Amino acid sequence: MKTGKEVKNNNFKNYNVTFGSVNNKNPKAIYINISSWAEPLIEDESNYNLTIRSINKKIKQSLFNHFDSDVDCLFDKHRTIVDLDIRESGIRYGKRSFMSCEVTLYLFNEYSITSTYMKDKLDEITDYLLKNVFENNKNFKFNKKKN
């Protein structure tokens, strides 16, 4: 029996964004899935491992900073999971590589993912991440489609 809920968000130009919860009736955790195609901007970058790790770290730090500044924060800033997936071996200048980032956030109280308040909060967090981490990235340009 499937009890999860997933909501697609089309408000972001260069990213596919989905919000979801595993249990819609009694949600304890909510995930934000951001996917895009990453195009390298620097031709002679040979080691993308450090670049990808720094993006991952910046996502975690940005979440922590955002939750610190949010007065009525719904999420536990000490319990977040960030799963950034960019295949380092396939990254080449002039070629787009698939990027997927899933952020799992644990709630203090139970809120429905379909409520307007929760949607606004998730939009705010996603917008903050996209502006502070992905849009300001000097190594990659992100696109919604491969071509």
Secondary structure, DSSP 4 states (H G I P E B T S, - for coil): ----EEEEE---TT-EEEEEES-SSS-SEEEEEEEEEEEES-TT---HHHHHHHHHHHHHHHHHHHHHH-TT--EEEEEEEEEEEE-GGG--TTS-EEEEEEEEEEESS---TTSHHHHHHHHHHHHHHIIIIITT-SSEEEESS--
